[in-house]
Amino acid sequence: MSEVATDGAAVRAAARSARGETRRALLRSPTFLIGATVVLFWVACAVLGDRIAPQDPFAVSEEIFAAPSGDHWLGTDKNGRDVLSRVLVGARDVLVIAPLATLIGIVVGSALGLLTGFFRQADDIVSRIVEAILAGGRT
C-alpha cells in the first residue's frame, strides 16, 4: 500500500515539475510575452473601454475625416466621431462575439461530424450542403 502512495506522490511531483518547466519556458519566450501583452491590452480595453475612452464614441462633431491630432489620436470618421474612442468601446463587443462564434462553430461542426460519421449516407448530403454554402461567397 505504501508503494502505491509513494508512486502516486512521485507522479504528482513529476507533473508539478513539468508544469513549472513549461511556465518558465513560456515566460522566457518573447513571442508569448508579446502575445500575452496584446491580449491583456484588449481585455483591459473591453473592461475599461467606457472609462478610458478620451471622448464620447457616439458624439458627432463637425470635424469629418479629421486627421490624427492631439484631440483625436486616430482621427475621426465620416460622421465626425472619434475613432480611438470607438475602437476602445467596441473591444467589448468583439471579445464577447468572437468566443461565441467560435463556440457555435465547434458545436455545429462537431454535431455534423458525428452525424456524418454515424450515418454514412448523410455524409454526401451534408458535404454538398457545406460546399454550396462555401461556394456562395460573401454577400
Order of alpha helices (4+ residues) and beta strands (2+ residues): alpha-alpha-alpha-alpha
